[in-house]
């Protein structure tokens, strides 16, 4: 390899095809609508903060967030290529996300397999989270 450095940066855009590719290589694709290109395009177009990890230009990690940059940043997708895991890339992506939204609390929902990972990063587990998937599930 010509360059063994992982480079981290904030990028203004995220292309759907590249996003799908890293989702598949990270196993996060199992919990994302990777077969619905229009939905993935919307996810890419409407994200506010994209922090990437690249190795020789190849996307090997992504932190995709939604943020108001003042109160909350929701780190919606944290994906690292399985071949690059356990090298500190995930931690660095979290750190860079926080550095780009310093006033905001960083919030994420852990995938079941990652529940034990986040406390090791120094993040605080918060038990009071609620989800609503279907509007008809709301009760009067």
N, C-alpha and C positions, 0 to 999 in steps of 0.2 A: 504494500500500500504506500502510495506517495505521501499521504498525510494521515497520520493516525490520530490527529486532534479532533475532538468533537467540538463543533462551534455552536454557540447558543446565540439566538437573536430574536428580536421581536420582528415579525413580518406583518405587512399590511393585509395580505390576502392569503387564503388557503384554497388550493384547487381541489375540487371534489375527488378527482381520480387519485391524487396523491394522499388525500385524507383517507380514502377507502383502503388504499394500499397499506398505510401504517396501521390502520385499525385491524386489518387482517393479520399483519405480522406481529401484532401485540396481543392478540386474542380478545381485545376489546370489541372487535367486530362481531363477536357472538351476542353482544348486547346493544348493538347499534344497527340502524336500518340500512345496511350496506348494499342491499339489493334494490333500494329505492333512490336512484340517482338524483331525482328532483328534490327529495327531502334532504339528502346529504348536501346538495348545492345550497339549499336554504340555510342549513346549519353553518356552512362556510361563509355565506354572505352576511349572516346576521350575528356572527361572533364579533366581539369587541376587542379581544386580545388573543393573539396567537404567538406563542413562544415556541420556537423550534430548536431541535437538536439535530445537527447534520454532520455526517461523516463523508468527507469528499463530495459534498453536495447532495448526498442521498439523505432523505428524511428518515431519521432513526428514532425520533421522539417528538411528541407534540403535547402542548398544554393549550387547550382551546377553552377560552373563558368568555363569560358575559359579565359586564361590569358597568357600574355608574361611576367608578373611580373615586368615589367619595365615601360611600358607606359599605357597599358589598361587592365582592367579586366572586362569582360562582364559577369554579373550575369544573366545567362540565365534562371535559374529556382529558384524561392524562394517559397517554399511550406511549410505550417504549417497545421497540422491536425486540422480540424474545431473544434474539442473538446478542443484543446489547444490554440486556437487563443485568442487574447486580453490579453495575459500574458507577452508580450514583447519578445517573441521568435523570431519573424521576425526581429525586431531591432537588437537583439543580433546576429542573423545569418549574417546580413549585417555588423555589427561591426567586427565580427570574420573574415569575408571574407576580409574586408579592412585591418585588422591587418596582414593577411597572404600575402597581396600584397601591402605593404605600399607605394611603389613608383608609383604604377599605379592608374590612374583614374578609379573609379568604375562606370560602365555604366550598365543600364538596360532598358528594354522596359516594361512599365507597362501594365498589363492586364486592360481592360476597367473598371472593378470593383475596381481596385486598384489605379487608377489615383489620387484620392484625398488622398490616404494613404501616398505616398512617400514624398510629401512636408512636412508632419507632422514629418517625421523622420529626417528632416534637409537636405535632398537631394535637389539639385537644379533641377528644371524642365528645360529641354533643348528643344527648339522647332524645331531645325534643325536636324531631323532624317529622314532617307530615307531607304526604304526596297525594295528589289528585290526578288521576289519569283520564277519567271520563267525567264530563260535566254532570251527567245523569246520576253519578254517585253522590252528589251533594244532597243533603237532606234539609228540608225546610225547618 
